[in-house]
Amino acid sequence: MMSAKMKMKSVCCCVNDIISSGAPVQEALFPFDESRYAVFPGFCDVHVHFREPGFSYKETIATGSGASAAGGYTAVCTMPNLNPVPDSVENLNLQLKLIEQQAVIHVYPYGAITVGEKGQTLADMEGMAPNVIGFSDDGRGVQSDEMMRSAMLRAKALGKMIVAHCEVNDLLRGGYIHDGEYAKAHGHKGICSASEYEQIARDLKLVEEIGCKYHVCHISTKESVDIIRKAKARGVDVTCETGPHYLVMDDSFLQEDGRFKMNPPLRSAEDRKALVEGLLDGTIDMIATDHAPHSAEEKGKGLAGSAFGVVGIETAFPVLYTHLVKPGIMTLEKLIDVLAIKPRERFGIPMGNDFTVWDLEKEFTVDPAKFLSKGKATPFEGWPLTGVCMCTVCDGKIVYKNNEDR
């Protein structure tokens, strides 16, 4: 039987120089049998929430970056829905200081598009530009066409990307799960697909006119895939992401539990199929977890009352490996490309001396009590998965080593 190391020869070629240095790998793997393991470039997640400053009871830079390392990630981009919102140099510096003090991997913050993420006044994009990876009002769509136009013009002048949470507020109508069969059968208020794809369509018209770099967060609908595919064919400078849960679950998986509530919601089986097809044909450029930790109290109020958001950075690779790679839906090389290579290429994030080592044969059951993240609400609780992170190396230093079954 071909070993994991042999199977991954083509994927691992880009880290051969790192591996040849020897010491970090030898220290991290000893006394393990290296023939069981595959070495990948460090994963990169362009969409996470580490909750500091302002909400450290949900997550901290230390716990979020530690959880990321346990999931094989060596670089992440943190969203700006914080307190204070990083909409000025002064507010951003508070976050940068925490990152410098606590992060065990590379953490790149976003600056807000608008002051307070309220969509009324542009943030100090010029002042923040040298120290942010891009600009986003994640958690909220920018409702005004003119405000988004102004933001795109400013971002283009600064050489930065607009990273958009696309959502038309007028179409939400109090919904909190997909407006599909489960919502109808259980008396829940639904979120229509148009609330997502209509704003994507609006933004892409602006991008085509202005010529700025643009990235769409967490797409979830078949219409979004189609709109972005057609825009790319016209040469529009757009990329997009989706999350692991949208690729392996749909609204038939829903239960009356807050750990199944996220925004955008799990949509239909047809949407899920379109997302997988979009990933395979390159319309969807990368996978990002939208790791969004909350307290147990905030997630314990059912589908209607719980906060939006689930955690996922510690389970992303094994979920995708188990449910997409092992059944032959996608190749392992493609998975590593969308987890590690494409995000770095698009966002200009260097690889550096970063890699992660995985046991591709080891099986485990998802147990949130073992998460390093403060957030425990995952729709994958109890799922049997294959693939365990054995160690992660960032800047040549071991930032995670698995010393027990997870």
C-alpha positions in Angstrom: 0.0 0.0 0.0 1.3 3.4 -0.9 2.2 5.5 2.2 0.7 8.9 2.8 4.2 10.3 2.4 4.5 8.8 -1.1 0.9 9.9 -2.1 1.7 13.5 -1.1 5.0 13.8 -3.0 3.6 16.4 -5.5 1.9 18.4 -2.8 4.9 18.4 -0.5 7.4 19.5 -3.1 6.9 23.1 -2.2 8.1 22.5 1.4 11.0 20.1 0.6 13.5 22.8 1.5 11.8 23.3 4.9 11.7 19.6 5.6 15.4 19.2 4.7 16.3 21.5 7.6 15.3 18.5 9.8 15.2 19.8 13.3 11.6 21.0 13.7 10.2 17.9 11.9 12.3 15.5 13.8 11.5 17.1 17.2 7.8 17.3 16.4 7.4 13.8 15.1 9.7 11.8 17.4 9.0 9.1 18.4 6.3 8.7 15.7 6.6 6.6 12.5 7.1 9.2 9.8 5.9 6.7 7.1 2.3 7.3 8.3 2.4 11.1 7.9 2.0 13.7 5.2 3.6 17.1 5.3 1.5 20.0 3.9 2.2 23.7 3.6 0.7 25.6 6.5 -3.0 26.2 5.9 -4.3 29.8 5.5 -7.8 30.9 6.5 -8.8 34.4 5.3 -12.0 34.5 7.4 -11.9 34.0 11.2 -13.2 35.8 14.3 -10.8 35.9 17.3 -13.1 38.4 19.2 -10.4 40.6 20.7 -10.6 43.4 21.6 -14.0 43.5 23.1 -15.3 40.0 23.4 -12.5 37.9 25.1 -15.1 35.7 26.8 -15.9 34.2 23.4 -12.3 33.9 22.2 -8.9 35.5 22.5 -6.0 36.0 20.1 -4.2 33.3 22.2 -7.0 30.7 22.1 -7.9 31.5 18.5 -4.4 31.2 17.2 -3.7 28.1 19.3 -6.8 26.5 17.9 -5.7 27.4 14.4 -2.4 25.8 14.9 -4.1 22.6 16.1 -6.0 22.7 12.8 -2.9 23.0 10.7 -3.2 26.7 10.1 -0.2 29.0 10.2 -1.8 32.2 8.9 -5.3 33.7 9.4 -7.1 36.9 8.7 -9.3 38.3 11.5 -12.6 40.1 10.9 -13.3 43.5 12.3 -16.6 43.1 14.2 -14.9 43.9 17.5 -15.2 46.5 20.2 -13.8 48.9 19.3 -14.2 48.3 15.6 -10.8 48.7 13.9 -12.0 51.7 11.8 -9.1 54.0 12.8 -5.4 53.7 13.4 -6.0 54.1 17.2 -8.5 51.3 17.3 -6.5 49.1 15.0 -3.4 49.5 17.2 -5.3 47.9 20.1 -5.7 44.8 18.1 -2.2 44.8 16.7 -0.8 45.0 20.2 -2.8 41.9 21.3 -1.7 40.1 18.2 2.0 40.9 18.9 1.6 39.7 22.5 -0.5 36.6 22.1 -0.5 35.1 18.6 1.4 31.8 18.0 0.8 32.0 14.2 0.6 34.8 11.7 -2.5 36.9 12.3 -3.5 39.5 9.7 -6.3 41.9 10.7 -8.9 43.4 8.4 -9.8 47.1 8.8 -13.5 48.0 8.7 -14.9 49.6 5.5 -17.1 52.0 7.4 -17.0 53.6 10.8 -18.4 51.2 13.4 -19.4 48.9 10.5 -22.5 51.0 10.3 -22.4 51.7 6.6 -22.7 55.5 6.9 -19.1 56.9 6.8 -15.9 55.5 5.3 -13.4 54.4 7.9 -9.8 55.7 7.9 -8.8 53.4 5.2 -5.6 55.4 4.4 -4.4 55.4 7.9 -5.0 51.7 8.4 -3.8 50.5 5.0 -0.2 49.7 5.9 -1.3 47.3 8.7 -4.4 45.5 7.4 -4.8 42.7 4.9 -7.9 44.3 3.3 -11.2 46.0 4.2 -14.4 44.3 5.3 -17.6 45.1 7.2 -18.0 41.3 7.8 -21.2 40.5 9.6 -23.0 43.2 7.7 -23.5 44.0 4.0 -22.8 47.6 2.9 -26.3 48.6 1.9 -25.6 51.8 0.0 -24.4 51.5 -3.6 -22.6 54.8 -3.3 -20.9 53.9 -0.1 -19.6 50.7 -1.6 -18.5 52.6 -4.8 -16.6 55.0 -2.6 -15.0 52.2 -0.6 -13.9 50.4 -3.8 -12.4 53.6 -5.3 -10.5 54.2 -2.0 -9.3 50.6 -1.8 -8.2 50.6 -5.4 -6.1 53.7 -4.8 -4.5 52.1 -1.7 -3.8 48.8 -3.5 -6.1 46.9 -1.0 -8.9 44.4 -1.5 -12.6 44.8 -0.5 -13.7 41.6 1.2 -17.5 41.6 1.3 -20.1 40.0 3.5 -23.0 40.2 1.0 -26.5 40.6 2.4 -29.5 42.7 1.5 -31.0 43.7 4.8 -34.5 44.4 3.3 -34.7 40.8 2.2 -33.9 39.2 5.6 -37.3 39.7 7.1 -36.3 38.3 10.5 -35.0 35.0 9.1 -32.4 32.9 10.8 -32.2 29.7 8.8 -32.5 28.9 5.1 -36.0 29.6 3.6 -36.4 25.9 2.7 -38.2 22.7 3.6 -36.9 22.5 7.2 -38.0 26.1 7.9 -41.5 25.4 6.5 -41.9 22.1 8.3 -40.8 23.4 11.7 -42.3 26.9 11.6 -39.0 28.9 11.4 -38.4 32.2 9.7 -36.3 31.7 6.6 -33.5 33.7 5.0 -34.0 33.8 1.2 -31.1 33.1 -1.2 -31.7 36.4 -2.9 -30.5 38.3 0.2 -27.0 37.0 -0.7 -26.8 36.8 -4.4 -28.5 40.1 -5.2 -25.8 42.1 -3.3 -23.0 40.0 -5.0 -24.5 40.9 -8.4 -24.6 44.6 -7.4 -21.0 44.6 -6.1 -19.7 42.8 -9.2 -21.2 45.5 -11.5 -19.3 48.1 -9.4 -16.1 46.0 -9.5 -16.3 45.8 -13.3 -16.7 49.5 -13.5 -14.0 50.5 -11.0 -11.5 47.7 -11.4 -10.7 47.1 -7.7 -9.7 43.8 -6.2 -12.8 42.1 -4.6 -13.4 39.0 -2.6 -16.8 37.5 -1.6 -17.1 35.9 1.9 -18.8 32.6 2.6 -21.0 32.1 -0.5 -23.8 29.6 0.1 -26.2 29.6 -2.9 -26.2 28.2 -6.4 -27.0 31.6 -7.8 -23.9 33.1 -6.2 -21.8 30.5 -7.8 -23.3 31.2 -11.2 -23.0 35.0 -10.9 -19.4 34.8 -9.9 -18.6 32.2 -12.6 -20.0 34.5 -15.3 -18.1 37.5 -13.8 -14.8 35.7 -13.9 -15.5 34.7 -17.5 -15.8 38.5 -18.3 -12.5 39.1 -16.6 -13.8 40.7 -13.4 -11.1 40.7 -10.6 -13.2 38.6 -8.2 -12.4 35.7 -5.9 -14.6 34.0 -3.4 -14.7 31.5 -0.5 -17.1 29.0 1.0 -17.0 27.1 4.3 -16.6 23.4 5.1 -20.1 23.2 6.5 -21.7 24.4 3.2 -19.8 21.8 1.2 -20.8 18.7 3.3 -24.1 19.7 4.9 -27.4 21.2 3.8 -30.6 22.2 5.6 -31.7 18.6 5.8 -29.0 18.2 8.5 -30.6 20.9 10.7 -31.5 20.1 14.3 -33.2 22.3 16.9 -29.9 23.4 18.3 -27.9 26.6 18.1 -24.8 24.8 16.9 -26.5 24.6 13.5 -27.1 28.3 13.2 -24.7 30.4 11.1 -24.9 33.2 8.6 -25.3 32.6 5.8 -27.3 29.5 6.7 -27.0 25.9 5.5 -29.0 25.9 2.3 -30.6 23.3 0.1 -29.0 20.1 -1.3 -29.1 21.8 -4.7 -27.1 24.7 -3.4 -24.6 22.3 -1.8 -24.1 20.5 -5.1 -23.5 23.8 -6.9 -20.9 24.8 -4.3 -19.0 21.5 -4.7 -19.1 21.9 -8.5 -17.9 25.5 -8.2 -15.0 24.4 -6.0 -14.0 21.8 -8.4 -14.1 24.0 -11.5 -12.3 26.9 -9.8 -15.2 29.3 -9.5 -14.8 29.1 -5.7 -11.1 29.9 -5.1 -10.6 28.8 -1.5 -12.2 27.4 1.6 -12.4 29.6 4.7 -13.9 28.4 8.0 -15.6 31.6 9.2 -14.6 30.4 12.7 -17.0 32.3 14.9 -16.9 31.3 18.6 -19.6 32.3 21.1 -20.3 31.4 24.7 -22.3 28.4 25.6 -25.1 30.6 26.8 -25.2 32.5 23.5 -25.4 29.3 21.5 -27.9 27.5 23.9 -31.1 29.2 22.8 -32.1 27.0 19.8 -32.2 28.1 16.2 -34.4 31.1 16.8 -32.6 32.6 19.8 -28.9 31.7 19.5 -26.2 33.9 18.1 -25.1 33.3 14.5 -21.8 31.5 14.1 -20.1 28.1 14.6 -16.5 27.1 15.2 -14.6 25.1 12.6 -10.9 25.8 12.4 -9.8 22.7 14.3 -12.0 20.4 12.2 -11.8 21.9 8.7 -9.2 19.6 7.2 -10.5 16.3 8.6 -14.1 17.1 7.6 -13.1 17.9 4.1 -10.6 15.0 3.8 -13.2 12.5 5.1 -16.2 13.7 3.1 -14.7 15.0 -0.1 -11.2 13.5 -0.6 -11.8 9.9 0.7 -15.0 9.4 -1.4 -13.1 10.6 -4.5 -15.1 13.8 -5.0 -11.9 15.9 -5.0 -8.2 15.2 -4.9 -6.0 15.7 -1.9 -3.8 18.0 -4.0 -6.9 20.2 -4.8 -7.8 20.3 -1.1 -4.4 21.6 -0.2 -4.5 24.1 -3.0 -7.7 25.7 -1.7 -6.7 25.5 2.0 -3.1 26.6 1.7 -2.0 27.9 -1.7 -4.8 29.9 -3.3 -5.6 32.0 -0.2 -1.9 33.0 0.1 -1.7 33.8 -3.6 -4.8 36.0 -3.6 -4.1 37.9 -0.4 -0.3 38.1 -0.8 0.5 36.1 2.3 4.0 34.5 2.2 4.5 30.8 3.0 7.7 31.2 5.0 9.0 28.4 7.1 5.5 27.0 7.8 4.1 23.5 7.4 1.8 21.0 9.1 2.1 17.3 9.6 -1.0 15.0 9.5 -1.7 11.4 10.1 -4.0 10.5 7.3 -5.0 7.1 8.7 -5.9 8.0 12.2 -9.6 8.2 13.0 -11.4 10.2 15.8 -14.8 11.4 16.8 -15.4 15.2 17.1 -15.6 16.1 20.7 -15.9 19.9 21.3 -14.7 19.5 24.9 -11.2 18.8 23.4 -11.2 22.0 21.3 -8.5 24.5 22.1 -10.9 27.2 21.0 -13.2 28.7 23.7 -16.0 28.2 21.2 -17.6 24.7 21.4 -20.6 25.1 19.1 -20.0 22.9 16.0 -22.5 21.2 13.7 -19.9 18.3 13.4 -20.1 17.2 17.0 -20.1 13.4 17.2 -19.0 13.0 13.6 -16.4 10.2 13.0 -13.6 11.7 10.9 -10.2 10.6 9.5 -7.1 12.7 9.7 -5.3 14.1 12.8 -2.9 17.0 13.0 0.3 15.8 14.6 2.2 19.1 14.6 2.3 22.5 13.1 5.4 24.6 12.5 5.3 28.3 12.0 8.4 30.4 11.2 10.5 27.2 11.9 9.0 26.8 15.4 6.7 24.2 16.7 3.4 25.9 17.6 1.3 22.8 18.0 2.2 19.2 18.9 -0.4 16.5 19.3 0.3 14.6 22.5 -3.0 12.8 22.9 -5.9 11.4 20.9 -8.3 14.2 19.8 
